[in-house]
Amino acid sequence: MKKFLLLAVLGVVFVPSASVFAQEQAPSGSVDPVARCEAMVETSKERYDANQTRNADNASRISATIEKLEAFITKANELGADTSVLSSDMQTLSTYMNELEADYQAVQDNLSVMMQSDCETMTAEEYRSQVTNAKSLFEALRANVTAIRDLRTTIKTHIDEILSTIKE
């Protein structure tokens, strides 16, 4: 449940569904390894397609938000407000977004590899390795989302400060 809640919170920013990453290892012999592998491959295909759509939607939304923020900075400058800190935040946000895109692409590449797995020849160790790799990529993605969330809070604070300066 904890993983689901975390994913529900992170799902708005390029985060793929975690069922691919949170697969629990079944005890040896209790589940057919080929069936488990085939389920992983099928899930990877579904997630890959869903993530491509989600990524395009989120990239569009975030680009629009950045454009609005740039327009706000321009307008605030015209009104005589100091926007240097907010401009710096924008640069940092752009950097974080580029890192997030790179991490997202790594996750998609990993899903692509997982989709091409040959379940008849894959060993249990190879399967565990792919799942472990997916989990580590997801952790990197989560770290970037957390950094962006923290920066968004900072940006909101700076916007409030600029607005209060303009009102005075």
VOKELO-236807 format. One record per atom (N, C-alpha, C): residue in one letter; residue number from 1; x, y, z. Coordinates in Angstrom, 2 decimals. Example, Ala and Ser with C-alpha at 12.3 -4.5 7.8 and 13.67 -1.06 7.14 Angstrom:
REM VOKELO-236807
+---+-----+---------+---------+---------+
: r :   k :       u :       v :       w :
+---+-----+---------+---------+---------+
: A :   1 :   13.19 :   -5.69 :    7.80 :
: A :   1 :   12.30 :   -4.50 :    7.80 :
: A :   1 :   13.20 :   -3.30 :    7.80 :
: S :   2 :   12.85 :   -2.25 :    7.08 :
: S :   2 :   13.67 :   -1.06 :    7.14 :
: S :   2 :   12.90 :    0.03 :    7.87 :
+---+-----+---------+---------+---------+
This chain:
REM VOKELO-236807
+---+-----+---------+---------+---------+
: r :   k :       u :       v :       w :
+---+-----+---------+---------+---------+
: M :   1 :    0.83 :   -1.18 :    0.00 :
: M :   1 :    0.00 :    0.00 :    0.00 :
: M :   1 :    0.87 :    1.24 :    0.00 :
: K :   2 :    1.98 :    1.20 :    0.76 :
: K :   2 :    2.88 :    2.35 :    0.83 :
: K :   2 :    3.42 :    2.68 :   -0.55 :
: K :   3 :    3.80 :    1.66 :   -1.31 :
: K :   3 :    4.32 :    1.89 :   -2.66 :
: K :   3 :    3.24 :    2.49 :   -3.54 :
: F :   4 :    2.00 :    2.02 :   -3.39 :
: F :   4 :    0.91 :    2.54 :   -4.21 :
: F :   4 :    0.67 :    4.01 :   -3.91 :
: L :   5 :    0.65 :    4.38 :   -2.61 :
: L :   5 :    0.43 :    5.78 :   -2.25 :
: L :   5 :    1.55 :    6.66 :   -2.77 :
: L :   6 :    2.77 :    6.19 :   -2.66 :
: L :   6 :    3.90 :    6.95 :   -3.17 :
: L :   6 :    3.76 :    7.15 :   -4.66 :
: L :   7 :    3.36 :    6.12 :   -5.36 :
: L :   7 :    3.21 :    6.22 :   -6.81 :
: L :   7 :    2.05 :    7.13 :   -7.18 :
: A :   8 :    1.00 :    7.12 :   -6.40 :
: A :   8 :   -0.12 :    7.99 :   -6.68 :
: A :   8 :    0.31 :    9.45 :   -6.57 :
: V :   9 :    1.16 :    9.73 :   -5.59 :
: V :   9 :    1.67 :   11.09 :   -5.42 :
: V :   9 :    2.62 :   11.45 :   -6.55 :
: L :  10 :    3.49 :   10.53 :   -6.93 :
: L :  10 :    4.49 :   10.82 :   -7.94 :
: L :  10 :    3.98 :   10.68 :   -9.36 :
: G :  11 :    2.84 :   10.08 :   -9.54 :
: G :  11 :    2.34 :    9.77 :  -10.87 :
: G :  11 :    2.12 :   10.95 :  -11.78 :
: V :  12 :    2.11 :   12.17 :  -11.26 :
: V :  12 :    1.84 :   13.32 :  -12.10 :
: V :  12 :    3.07 :   13.82 :  -12.82 :
: V :  13 :    4.22 :   13.32 :  -12.50 :
: V :  13 :    5.44 :   13.83 :  -13.15 :
: V :  13 :    6.27 :   12.68 :  -13.69 :
: F :  14 :    5.97 :   12.22 :  -14.84 :
: F :  14 :    6.79 :   11.29 :  -15.60 :
: F :  14 :    7.06 :    9.97 :  -14.91 :
: V :  15 :    6.34 :    9.61 :  -13.92 :
: V :  15 :    6.66 :    8.40 :  -13.18 :
: V :  15 :    5.84 :    7.24 :  -13.72 :
: P :  16 :    6.51 :    6.20 :  -14.15 :
: P :  16 :    5.78 :    5.04 :  -14.64 :
: P :  16 :    5.13 :    4.30 :  -13.49 :
: S :  17 :    4.17 :    3.50 :  -13.81 :
: S :  17 :    3.51 :    2.72 :  -12.79 :
: S :  17 :    4.53 :    1.79 :  -12.15 :
: A :  18 :    4.44 :    1.62 :  -10.87 :
: A :  18 :    5.47 :    0.89 :  -10.15 :
: A :  18 :    5.25 :   -0.60 :  -10.11 :
: S :  19 :    4.18 :   -1.09 :  -10.68 :
: S :  19 :    3.99 :   -2.54 :  -10.61 :
: S :  19 :    5.14 :   -3.27 :  -11.27 :
: V :  20 :    5.75 :   -2.64 :  -12.26 :
: V :  20 :    6.92 :   -3.23 :  -12.90 :
: V :  20 :    8.08 :   -3.27 :  -11.92 :
: F :  21 :    8.18 :   -2.22 :  -11.10 :
: F :  21 :    9.33 :   -2.09 :  -10.22 :
: F :  21 :    9.13 :   -2.75 :   -8.87 :
: A :  22 :    7.91 :   -2.94 :   -8.48 :
: A :  22 :    7.64 :   -3.44 :   -7.14 :
: A :  22 :    7.26 :   -4.91 :   -7.13 :
: Q :  23 :    7.63 :   -5.62 :   -8.17 :
: Q :  23 :    7.29 :   -7.04 :   -8.21 :
: Q :  23 :    8.01 :   -7.76 :   -7.08 :
: E :  24 :    7.25 :   -8.51 :   -6.34 :
: E :  24 :    7.83 :   -9.25 :   -5.23 :
: E :  24 :    8.39 :  -10.57 :   -5.77 :
: Q :  25 :    9.48 :  -10.97 :   -5.19 :
: Q :  25 :   10.08 :  -12.24 :   -5.58 :
: Q :  25 :    9.32 :  -13.36 :   -4.88 :
: A :  26 :    8.78 :  -14.26 :   -5.66 :
: A :  26 :    8.06 :  -15.41 :   -5.10 :
: A :  26 :    9.09 :  -16.44 :   -4.65 :
: P :  27 :    8.77 :  -17.21 :   -3.63 :
: P :  27 :    9.69 :  -18.26 :   -3.20 :
: P :  27 :    9.94 :  -19.24 :   -4.35 :
: S :  28 :   11.14 :  -19.78 :   -4.37 :
: S :  28 :   11.52 :  -20.71 :   -5.44 :
: S :  28 :   10.54 :  -21.86 :   -5.53 :
: G :  29 :   10.16 :  -22.18 :   -6.75 :
: G :  29 :    9.30 :  -23.32 :   -6.99 :
: G :  29 :    7.82 :  -23.04 :   -6.82 :
: S :  30 :    7.43 :  -21.93 :   -6.21 :
: S :  30 :    6.01 :  -21.69 :   -6.00 :
: S :  30 :    5.33 :  -21.11 :   -7.23 :
: V :  31 :    6.10 :  -20.49 :   -8.12 :
: V :  31 :    5.55 :  -19.90 :   -9.34 :
: V :  31 :    6.42 :  -20.34 :  -10.50 :
: D :  32 :    5.78 :  -20.67 :  -11.59 :
: D :  32 :    6.50 :  -21.07 :  -12.80 :
: D :  32 :    7.34 :  -19.88 :  -13.29 :
: P :  33 :    8.68 :  -20.04 :  -13.39 :
: P :  33 :    9.53 :  -18.93 :  -13.79 :
: P :  33 :    9.20 :  -18.40 :  -15.19 :
: V :  34 :    8.81 :  -19.28 :  -16.10 :
: V :  34 :    8.46 :  -18.82 :  -17.45 :
: V :  34 :    7.19 :  -17.98 :  -17.40 :
: A :  35 :    6.22 :  -18.41 :  -16.62 :
: A :  35 :    4.97 :  -17.64 :  -16.49 :
: A :  35 :    5.25 :  -16.29 :  -15.85 :
: R :  36 :    6.11 :  -16.28 :  -14.84 :
: R :  36 :    6.46 :  -15.03 :  -14.17 :
: R :  36 :    7.17 :  -14.10 :  -15.15 :
: C :  37 :    8.07 :  -14.64 :  -15.94 :
: C :  37 :    8.78 :  -13.85 :  -16.94 :
: C :  37 :    7.82 :  -13.31 :  -17.98 :
: E :  38 :    6.92 :  -14.16 :  -18.46 :
: E :  38 :    5.95 :  -13.72 :  -19.46 :
: E :  38 :    5.04 :  -12.62 :  -18.90 :
: A :  39 :    4.68 :  -12.73 :  -17.64 :
: A :  39 :    3.88 :  -11.68 :  -17.00 :
: A :  39 :    4.67 :  -10.38 :  -16.93 :
: M :  40 :    5.98 :  -10.49 :  -16.62 :
: M :  40 :    6.84 :   -9.31 :  -16.57 :
: M :  40 :    6.91 :   -8.65 :  -17.94 :
: V :  41 :    7.07 :   -9.46 :  -18.98 :
: V :  41 :    7.17 :   -8.93 :  -20.34 :
: V :  41 :    5.86 :   -8.24 :  -20.73 :
: E :  42 :    4.75 :   -8.87 :  -20.44 :
: E :  42 :    3.44 :   -8.28 :  -20.79 :
: E :  42 :    3.21 :   -6.98 :  -20.02 :
: T :  43 :    3.53 :   -6.99 :  -18.73 :
: T :  43 :    3.38 :   -5.78 :  -17.92 :
: T :  43 :    4.29 :   -4.68 :  -18.44 :
: S :  44 :    5.51 :   -5.04 :  -18.83 :
: S :  44 :    6.44 :   -4.06 :  -19.37 :
: S :  44 :    5.89 :   -3.42 :  -20.63 :
: K :  45 :    5.26 :   -4.20 :  -21.48 :
: K :  45 :    4.67 :   -3.66 :  -22.72 :
: K :  45 :    3.56 :   -2.67 :  -22.39 :
: E :  46 :    2.71 :   -3.04 :  -21.46 :
: E :  46 :    1.61 :   -2.16 :  -21.07 :
: E :  46 :    2.13 :   -0.86 :  -20.47 :
: R :  47 :    3.11 :   -0.97 :  -19.59 :
: R :  47 :    3.67 :    0.21 :  -18.94 :
: R :  47 :    4.40 :    1.10 :  -19.94 :
: Y :  48 :    5.09 :    0.49 :  -20.87 :
: Y :  48 :    5.84 :    1.24 :  -21.88 :
: Y :  48 :    4.88 :    2.13 :  -22.67 :
: D :  49 :    3.78 :    1.55 :  -23.14 :
: D :  49 :    2.80 :    2.32 :  -23.91 :
: D :  49 :    2.15 :    3.41 :  -23.06 :
: A :  50 :    1.75 :    3.07 :  -21.85 :
: A :  50 :    1.12 :    4.05 :  -20.96 :
: A :  50 :    2.08 :    5.17 :  -20.61 :
: N :  51 :    3.34 :    4.83 :  -20.39 :
: N :  51 :    4.33 :    5.85 :  -20.01 :
: N :  51 :    4.61 :    6.82 :  -21.15 :
: Q :  52 :    4.60 :    6.33 :  -22.39 :
: Q :  52 :    4.84 :    7.23 :  -23.52 :
: Q :  52 :    3.75 :    8.29 :  -23.59 :
: T :  53 :    2.51 :    7.88 :  -23.42 :
: T :  53 :    1.40 :    8.83 :  -23.44 :
: T :  53 :    1.51 :    9.80 :  -22.27 :
: R :  54 :    1.76 :    9.27 :  -21.08 :
: R :  54 :    1.88 :   10.10 :  -19.89 :
: R :  54 :    3.03 :   11.09 :  -20.03 :
: N :  55 :    4.15 :   10.64 :  -20.56 :
: N :  55 :    5.30 :   11.51 :  -20.72 :
: N :  55 :    4.98 :   12.68 :  -21.65 :
: A :  56 :    4.33 :   12.40 :  -22.76 :
: A :  56 :    3.98 :   13.46 :  -23.71 :
: A :  56 :    3.04 :   14.48 :  -23.06 :
: D :  57 :    2.05 :   14.00 :  -22.34 :
: D :  57 :    1.10 :   14.90 :  -21.66 :
: D :  57 :    1.80 :   15.75 :  -20.61 :
: N :  58 :    2.64 :   15.13 :  -19.80 :
: N :  58 :    3.34 :   15.87 :  -18.75 :
: N :  58 :    4.34 :   16.86 :  -19.31 :
: A :  59 :    5.06 :   16.47 :  -20.36 :
: A :  59 :    6.02 :   17.39 :  -20.97 :
: A :  59 :    5.31 :   18.62 :  -21.50 :
: S :  60 :    4.17 :   18.43 :  -22.12 :
: S :  60 :    3.38 :   19.54 :  -22.63 :
: S :  60 :    2.91 :   20.45 :  -21.50 :
: R :  61 :    2.41 :   19.86 :  -20.44 :
: R :  61 :    1.92 :   20.62 :  -19.30 :
: R :  61 :    3.04 :   21.40 :  -18.62 :
: I :  62 :    4.18 :   20.76 :  -18.45 :
: I :  62 :    5.30 :   21.41 :  -17.78 :
: I :  62 :    5.86 :   22.53 :  -18.64 :
: S :  63 :    5.93 :   22.33 :  -19.94 :
: S :  63 :    6.39 :   23.39 :  -20.84 :
: S :  63 :    5.48 :   24.61 :  -20.75 :
: A :  64 :    4.18 :   24.38 :  -20.70 :
: A :  64 :    3.23 :   25.49 :  -20.57 :
: A :  64 :    3.43 :   26.22 :  -19.24 :
: T :  65 :    3.68 :   25.47 :  -18.18 :
: T :  65 :    3.92 :   26.08 :  -16.87 :
: T :  65 :    5.18 :   26.93 :  -16.88 :
: I :  66 :    6.23 :   26.42 :  -17.50 :
: I :  66 :    7.49 :   27.18 :  -17.57 :
: I :  66 :    7.29 :   28.45 :  -18.38 :
: E :  67 :    6.53 :   28.37 :  -19.47 :
: E :  67 :    6.25 :   29.57 :  -20.27 :
: E :  67 :    5.49 :   30.60 :  -19.45 :
: K :  68 :    4.51 :   30.17 :  -18.66 :
: K :  68 :    3.75 :   31.09 :  -17.81 :
: K :  68 :    4.67 :   31.74 :  -16.77 :
: L :  69 :    5.56 :   30.95 :  -16.22 :
: L :  69 :    6.48 :   31.48 :  -15.23 :
: L :  69 :    7.43 :   32.49 :  -15.85 :
: E :  70 :    7.89 :   32.21 :  -17.07 :
: E :  70 :    8.75 :   33.17 :  -17.77 :
: E :  70 :    7.99 :   34.47 :  -18.05 :
: A :  71 :    6.72 :   34.36 :  -18.43 :
: A :  71 :    5.90 :   35.55 :  -18.66 :
: A :  71 :    5.72 :   36.33 :  -17.36 :
: F :  72 :    5.55 :   35.62 :  -16.24 :
: F :  72 :    5.43 :   36.28 :  -14.95 :
: F :  72 :    6.71 :   37.05 :  -14.62 :
: I :  73 :    7.85 :   36.42 :  -14.86 :
: I :  73 :    9.13 :   37.08 :  -14.59 :
: I :  73 :    9.26 :   38.35 :  -15.42 :
: T :  74 :    8.91 :   38.27 :  -16.69 :
: T :  74 :    8.98 :   39.44 :  -17.57 :
: T :  74 :    8.08 :   40.55 :  -17.05 :
: K :  75 :    6.86 :   40.23 :  -16.70 :
: K :  75 :    5.91 :   41.23 :  -16.21 :
: K :  75 :    6.39 :   41.82 :  -14.88 :
: A :  76 :    6.91 :   40.98 :  -14.00 :
: A :  76 :    7.40 :   41.47 :  -12.71 :
: A :  76 :    8.59 :   42.40 :  -12.90 :
: N :  77 :    9.45 :   42.08 :  -13.86 :
: N :  77 :   10.58 :   42.97 :  -14.16 :
: N :  77 :   10.09 :   44.32 :  -14.65 :
: E :  78 :    9.06 :   44.32 :  -15.49 :
: E :  78 :    8.49 :   45.57 :  -15.99 :
: E :  78 :    7.93 :   46.42 :  -14.85 :
: L :  79 :    7.44 :   45.77 :  -13.82 :
: L :  79 :    6.88 :   46.47 :  -12.67 :
: L :  79 :    7.95 :   46.83 :  -11.63 :
: G :  80 :    9.19 :   46.52 :  -11.93 :
: G :  80 :   10.30 :   46.91 :  -11.06 :
: G :  80 :   10.65 :   45.93 :   -9.97 :
: A :  81 :   10.14 :   44.73 :  -10.01 :
: A :  81 :   10.46 :   43.74 :   -8.98 :
: A :  81 :   11.78 :   43.05 :   -9.29 :
: D :  82 :   12.48 :   42.66 :   -8.24 :
: D :  82 :   13.73 :   41.92 :   -8.40 :
: D :  82 :   13.37 :   40.44 :   -8.58 :
: T :  83 :   13.65 :   39.92 :   -9.76 :
: T :  83 :   13.31 :   38.53 :  -10.06 :
: T :  83 :   14.55 :   37.66 :  -10.24 :
: S :  84 :   15.68 :   38.12 :   -9.76 :
: S :  84 :   16.92 :   37.37 :   -9.97 :
: S :  84 :   16.86 :   35.99 :   -9.31 :
: V :  85 :   16.31 :   35.92 :   -8.11 :
: V :  85 :   16.23 :   34.63 :   -7.41 :
: V :  85 :   15.27 :   33.70 :   -8.16 :
: L :  86 :   14.15 :   34.24 :   -8.60 :
: L :  86 :   13.18 :   33.43 :   -9.33 :
: L :  86 :   13.76 :   32.98 :  -10.67 :
: S :  87 :   14.53 :   33.84 :  -11.32 :
: S :  87 :   15.18 :   33.44 :  -12.57 :
: S :  87 :   16.18 :   32.31 :  -12.33 :
: S :  88 :   16.89 :   32.39 :  -11.22 :
: S :  88 :   17.81 :   31.32 :  -10.86 :
: S :  88 :   17.05 :   30.02 :  -10.60 :
: D :  89 :   15.91 :   30.13 :   -9.93 :
: D :  89 :   15.06 :   28.96 :   -9.70 :
: D :  89 :   14.61 :   28.35 :  -11.02 :
: M :  90 :   14.31 :   29.19 :  -12.00 :
: M :  90 :   13.89 :   28.70 :  -13.32 :
: M :  90 :   15.01 :   27.90 :  -13.97 :
: Q :  91 :   16.24 :   28.39 :  -13.87 :
: Q :  91 :   17.38 :   27.66 :  -14.43 :
: Q :  91 :   17.53 :   26.31 :  -13.74 :
: T :  92 :   17.40 :   26.31 :  -12.43 :
: T :  92 :   17.50 :   25.06 :  -11.67 :
: T :  92 :   16.39 :   24.10 :  -12.07 :
: L :  93 :   15.18 :   24.63 :  -12.23 :
: L :  93 :   14.05 :   23.79 :  -12.64 :
: L :  93 :   14.31 :   23.18 :  -14.01 :
: S :  94 :   14.85 :   23.96 :  -14.92 :
: S :  94 :   15.17 :   23.44 :  -16.26 :
: S :  94 :   16.19 :   22.31 :  -16.16 :
: T :  95 :   17.19 :   22.49 :  -15.32 :
: T :  95 :   18.20 :   21.45 :  -15.12 :
: T :  95 :   17.57 :   20.19 :  -14.55 :
: Y :  96 :   16.74 :   20.35 :  -13.52 :
: Y :  96 :   16.07 :   19.20 :  -12.92 :
: Y :  96 :   15.17 :   18.49 :  -13.93 :
: M :  97 :   14.49 :   19.27 :  -14.75 :
: M :  97 :   13.61 :   18.67 :  -15.75 :
: M :  97 :   14.41 :   17.87 :  -16.77 :
: N :  98 :   15.57 :   18.38 :  -17.17 :
: N :  98 :   16.43 :   17.63 :  -18.09 :
: N :  98 :   16.90 :   16.33 :  -17.46 :
: E :  99 :   17.28 :   16.39 :  -16.18 :
: E :  99 :   17.69 :   15.18 :  -15.47 :
: E :  99 :   16.53 :   14.19 :  -15.36 :
: L : 100 :   15.35 :   14.72 :  -15.09 :
: L : 100 :   14.17 :   13.87 :  -14.99 :
: L : 100 :   13.87 :   13.20 :  -16.33 :
: E : 101 :   13.98 :   13.96 :  -17.40 :
: E : 101 :   13.77 :   13.39 :  -18.74 :
: E : 101 :   14.78 :   12.27 :  -19.01 :
: A : 102 :   16.04 :   12.49 :  -18.62 :
: A : 102 :   17.07 :   11.47 :  -18.84 :
: A : 102 :   16.76 :   10.21 :  -18.01 :
: D : 103 :   16.36 :   10.40 :  -16.76 :
: D : 103 :   16.00 :    9.25 :  -15.93 :
: D : 103 :   14.77 :    8.55 :  -16.47 :
: Y : 104 :   13.81 :    9.33 :  -16.92 :
: Y : 104 :   12.61 :    8.74 :  -17.51 :
: Y : 104 :   12.98 :    7.90 :  -18.73 :
: Q : 105 :   13.87 :    8.44 :  -19.57 :
: Q : 105 :   14.28 :    7.70 :  -20.77 :
: Q : 105 :   15.00 :    6.41 :  -20.38 :
: A : 106 :   15.79 :    6.45 :  -19.31 :
: A : 106 :   16.47 :    5.24 :  -18.84 :
: A : 106 :   15.45 :    4.19 :  -18.40 :
: V : 107 :   14.39 :    4.64 :  -17.73 :
: V : 107 :   13.33 :    3.71 :  -17.32 :
: V : 107 :   12.66 :    3.12 :  -18.56 :
: Q : 108 :   12.36 :    3.96 :  -19.55 :
: Q : 108 :   11.73 :    3.47 :  -20.77 :
: Q : 108 :   12.65 :    2.49 :  -21.50 :
: D : 109 :   13.94 :    2.80 :  -21.54 :
: D : 109 :   14.89 :    1.89 :  -22.18 :
: D : 109 :   14.92 :    0.55 :  -21.46 :
: N : 110 :   14.88 :    0.60 :  -20.12 :
: N : 110 :   14.87 :   -0.62 :  -19.33 :
: N : 110 :   13.60 :   -1.43 :  -19.61 :
: L : 111 :   12.47 :   -0.74 :  -19.68 :
: L : 111 :   11.22 :   -1.44 :  -20.00 :
: L : 111 :   11.30 :   -2.07 :  -21.38 :
: S : 112 :   11.93 :   -1.37 :  -22.30 :
: S : 112 :   12.09 :   -1.90 :  -23.66 :
: S : 112 :   12.90 :   -3.19 :  -23.64 :
: V : 113 :   13.98 :   -3.20 :  -22.86 :
: V : 113 :   14.80 :   -4.41 :  -22.73 :
: V : 113 :   13.98 :   -5.52 :  -22.08 :
: M : 114 :   13.22 :   -5.17 :  -21.06 :
: M : 114 :   12.40 :   -6.18 :  -20.38 :
: M : 114 :   11.34 :   -6.76 :  -21.33 :
: M : 115 :   10.85 :   -5.94 :  -22.25 :
: M : 115 :    9.84 :   -6.43 :  -23.20 :
: M : 115 :   10.43 :   -7.43 :  -24.18 :
: Q : 116 :   11.72 :   -7.36 :  -24.40 :
: Q : 116 :   12.36 :   -8.23 :  -25.37 :
: Q : 116 :   12.96 :   -9.48 :  -24.75 :
: S : 117 :   12.68 :   -9.71 :  -23.50 :
: S : 117 :   13.23 :  -10.87 :  -22.80 :
: S : 117 :   12.70 :  -12.16 :  -23.40 :
: D : 118 :   13.61 :  -13.13 :  -23.53 :
: D : 118 :   13.22 :  -14.46 :  -23.99 :
: D : 118 :   12.97 :  -15.31 :  -22.75 :
: C : 119 :   11.73 :  -15.53 :  -22.46 :
: C : 119 :   11.35 :  -16.21 :  -21.22 :
: C : 119 :   11.75 :  -17.68 :  -21.19 :
: E : 120 :   11.97 :  -18.27 :  -22.33 :
: E : 120 :   12.37 :  -19.68 :  -22.36 :
: E : 120 :   13.82 :  -19.86 :  -21.96 :
: T : 121 :   14.66 :  -18.86 :  -22.22 :
: T : 121 :   16.09 :  -19.00 :  -21.94 :
: T : 121 :   16.55 :  -18.14 :  -20.77 :
: M : 122 :   15.72 :  -17.23 :  -20.29 :
: M : 122 :   16.13 :  -16.34 :  -19.21 :
: M : 122 :   16.28 :  -17.11 :  -17.91 :
: T : 123 :   17.38 :  -16.87 :  -17.23 :
: T : 123 :   17.60 :  -17.50 :  -15.94 :
: T : 123 :   16.93 :  -16.67 :  -14.85 :
: A : 124 :   16.75 :  -17.29 :  -13.70 :
: A : 124 :   16.16 :  -16.57 :  -12.57 :
: A : 124 :   17.05 :  -15.40 :  -12.18 :
: E : 125 :   18.36 :  -15.57 :  -12.28 :
: E : 125 :   19.28 :  -14.49 :  -11.94 :
: E : 125 :   19.13 :  -13.32 :  -12.91 :
: E : 126 :   18.97 :  -13.59 :  -14.19 :
: E : 126 :   18.76 :  -12.52 :  -15.17 :
: E : 126 :   17.45 :  -11.78 :  -14.88 :
: Y : 127 :   16.45 :  -12.54 :  -14.53 :
: Y : 127 :   15.15 :  -11.94 :  -14.19 :
: Y : 127 :   15.30 :  -11.01 :  -12.98 :
: R : 128 :   15.93 :  -11.51 :  -11.92 :
: R : 128 :   16.14 :  -10.69 :  -10.72 :
: R : 128 :   16.98 :   -9.46 :  -11.03 :
: S : 129 :   17.96 :   -9.63 :  -11.89 :
: S : 129 :   18.81 :   -8.51 :  -12.28 :
: S : 129 :   18.00 :   -7.41 :  -12.98 :
: Q : 130 :   17.11 :   -7.82 :  -13.87 :
: Q : 130 :   16.29 :   -6.83 :  -14.57 :
: Q : 130 :   15.36 :   -6.10 :  -13.61 :
: V : 131 :   14.76 :   -6.83 :  -12.69 :
: V : 131 :   13.87 :   -6.20 :  -11.72 :
: V : 131 :   14.66 :   -5.28 :  -10.80 :
: T : 132 :   15.84 :   -5.71 :  -10.36 :
: T : 132 :   16.68 :   -4.88 :   -9.51 :
: T : 132 :   17.10 :   -3.61 :  -10.23 :
: N : 133 :   17.48 :   -3.74 :  -11.49 :
: N : 133 :   17.85 :   -2.57 :  -12.29 :
: N : 133 :   16.67 :   -1.61 :  -12.42 :
: A : 134 :   15.49 :   -2.14 :  -12.66 :
: A : 134 :   14.30 :   -1.30 :  -12.77 :
: A : 134 :   14.04 :   -0.56 :  -11.47 :
: K : 135 :   14.21 :   -1.24 :  -10.35 :
: K : 135 :   14.00 :   -0.59 :   -9.05 :
: K : 135 :   15.00 :    0.53 :   -8.82 :
: S : 136 :   16.26 :    0.33 :   -9.19 :
: S : 136 :   17.26 :    1.38 :   -8.99 :
: S : 136 :   16.98 :    2.58 :   -9.89 :
: L : 137 :   16.51 :    2.33 :  -11.11 :
: L : 137 :   16.14 :    3.43 :  -12.00 :
: L : 137 :   14.95 :    4.20 :  -11.44 :
: F : 138 :   14.02 :    3.47 :  -10.87 :
: F : 138 :   12.86 :    4.11 :  -10.27 :
: F : 138 :   13.26 :    4.98 :   -9.09 :
: E : 139 :   14.22 :    4.51 :   -8.29 :
: E : 139 :   14.70 :    5.31 :   -7.15 :
: E : 139 :   15.33 :    6.62 :   -7.63 :
: A : 140 :   16.10 :    6.58 :   -8.72 :
: A : 140 :   16.68 :    7.80 :   -9.27 :
: A : 140 :   15.58 :    8.74 :   -9.75 :
: L : 141 :   14.58 :    8.19 :  -10.37 :
: L : 141 :   13.45 :    8.98 :  -10.84 :
: L : 141 :   12.73 :    9.63 :   -9.65 :
: R : 142 :   12.52 :    8.85 :   -8.60 :
: R : 142 :   11.86 :    9.38 :   -7.42 :
: R : 142 :   12.68 :   10.51 :   -6.77 :
: A : 143 :   14.00 :   10.38 :   -6.75 :
: A : 143 :   14.84 :   11.43 :   -6.18 :
: A : 143 :   14.69 :   12.73 :   -6.97 :
: N : 144 :   14.63 :   12.63 :   -8.30 :
: N : 144 :   14.45 :   13.83 :   -9.11 :
: N : 144 :   13.08 :   14.45 :   -8.91 :
: V : 145 :   12.06 :   13.63 :   -8.78 :
: V : 145 :   10.71 :   14.15 :   -8.53 :
: V : 145 :   10.68 :   14.88 :   -7.20 :
: T : 146 :   11.33 :   14.33 :   -6.19 :
: T : 146 :   11.39 :   14.98 :   -4.88 :
: T : 146 :   12.10 :   16.32 :   -4.97 :
: A : 147 :   13.20 :   16.37 :   -5.70 :
: A : 147 :   13.93 :   17.63 :   -5.87 :
: A : 147 :   13.06 :   18.67 :   -6.57 :
: I : 148 :   12.33 :   18.25 :   -7.59 :
: I : 148 :   11.45 :   19.18 :   -8.30 :
: I : 148 :   10.32 :   19.65 :   -7.39 :
: R : 149 :    9.76 :   18.76 :   -6.61 :
: R : 149 :    8.69 :   19.14 :   -5.69 :
: R : 149 :    9.20 :   20.18 :   -4.69 :
: D : 150 :   10.39 :   19.96 :   -4.14 :
: D : 150 :   10.97 :   20.92 :   -3.21 :
: D : 150 :   11.21 :   22.27 :   -3.88 :
: L : 151 :   11.71 :   22.23 :   -5.11 :
: L : 151 :   11.96 :   23.47 :   -5.84 :
: L : 151 :   10.65 :   24.20 :   -6.14 :
: R : 152 :    9.60 :   23.47 :   -6.44 :
: R : 152 :    8.30 :   24.10 :   -6.69 :
: R : 152 :    7.83 :   24.87 :   -5.47 :
: T : 153 :    8.05 :   24.32 :   -4.29 :
: T : 153 :    7.69 :   25.01 :   -3.05 :
: T : 153 :    8.50 :   26.30 :   -2.92 :
: T : 154 :    9.78 :   26.23 :   -3.23 :
: T : 154 :   10.64 :   27.41 :   -3.18 :
: T : 154 :   10.18 :   28.45 :   -4.19 :
: I : 155 :    9.84 :   28.02 :   -5.39 :
: I : 155 :    9.38 :   28.94 :   -6.43 :
: I : 155 :    8.09 :   29.63 :   -5.98 :
: K : 156 :    7.17 :   28.88 :   -5.39 :
: K : 156 :    5.93 :   29.49 :   -4.91 :
: K : 156 :    6.21 :   30.56 :   -3.87 :
: T : 157 :    7.15 :   30.28 :   -2.98 :
: T : 157 :    7.53 :   31.27 :   -1.97 :
: T : 157 :    8.10 :   32.52 :   -2.62 :
: H : 158 :    8.97 :   32.34 :   -3.61 :
: H : 158 :    9.57 :   33.49 :   -4.29 :
: H : 158 :    8.52 :   34.28 :   -5.07 :
: I : 159 :    7.56 :   33.60 :   -5.66 :
: I : 159 :    6.49 :   34.30 :   -6.37 :
: I : 159 :    5.67 :   35.13 :   -5.38 :
: D : 160 :    5.35 :   34.56 :   -4.23 :
: D : 160 :    4.61 :   35.31 :   -3.21 :
: D : 160 :    5.38 :   36.55 :   -2.76 :
: E : 161 :    6.70 :   36.41 :   -2.59 :
: E : 161 :    7.52 :   37.55 :   -2.20 :
: E : 161 :    7.50 :   38.63 :   -3.28 :
: I : 162 :    7.59 :   38.23 :   -4.53 :
: I : 162 :    7.57 :   39.20 :   -5.63 :
: I : 162 :    6.21 :   39.89 :   -5.69 :
: L : 163 :    5.14 :   39.12 :   -5.55 :
: L : 163 :    3.80 :   39.72 :   -5.57 :
: L : 163 :    3.60 :   40.71 :   -4.43 :
: S : 164 :    4.10 :   40.38 :   -3.25 :
: S : 164 :    3.96 :   41.32 :   -2.13 :
: S : 164 :    4.80 :   42.58 :   -2.37 :
: T : 165 :    5.95 :   42.45 :   -3.01 :
: T : 165 :    6.78 :   43.60 :   -3.34 :
: T : 165 :    6.07 :   44.49 :   -4.36 :
: I : 166 :    5.44 :   43.88 :   -5.34 :
: I : 166 :    4.73 :   44.64 :   -6.37 :
: I : 166 :    3.54 :   45.37 :   -5.77 :
: K : 167 :    2.83 :   44.75 :   -4.84 :
: K : 167 :    1.66 :   45.38 :   -4.22 :
: K : 167 :    2.03 :   46.58 :   -3.37 :
: E : 168 :    3.23 :   46.56 :   -2.84 :
: E : 168 :    3.66 :   47.68 :   -1.98 :
: E : 168 :    4.02 :   48.81 :   -2.86 :
+---+-----+---------+---------+---------+
